[in-house]
Amino acid sequence: MATKIGTWLMAAGALVAFVGLCFLPAAFGSGADKTMLGAGTVVIATGILLIAAGVYVKARVLGTEAPPVSASPNIKRGRSKPGCDQCGQDEPVIQCRVHQIHLCAACLSKHYDFRSCAYVPSTRRTVIPKSNSAYSQTAST
């Protein structure tokens, strides 16, 4: 609803600014009236103010409609072995630095966008559990 209001404010502002531009020929014509120049300037400024208000309303609505950022699927499922952030099945081979997600080869083909994404090799590796005795600092006697 608010996006429609923003659109209507911008359209009304453009119309008002156009009406203000129509004052200018009267201000600079053969029978020039300098008060028309001031009136035209005020009407143009009002139109531009309405356009700015429409952009502001649309920006406020856009900020409230953004989806919340959730944890990666691997953390939600409680996996000890990290996988692809999209499908959660295969080992990730690449990371999208723009979206901060690790992708397997199958999911990369769906996500690929050369205009906005930057890719680096994934640093995630599978977790191999090791025994605590390997990390012991004390010597056993």
ABEGO torsion letter per residue (X at the ends): XAAAAAAAAAAAAAAAAAAAAAAAAAAABABBBAAAAAAAAAAAAAAAAAAAAAAAAAAAAAAAABBBBBBBAAAAAGBABBBBAAAGABBBABBBAAAGBBBBAAAAAAABBAAABBBBBBABBBBBBBBAAAABABBBX
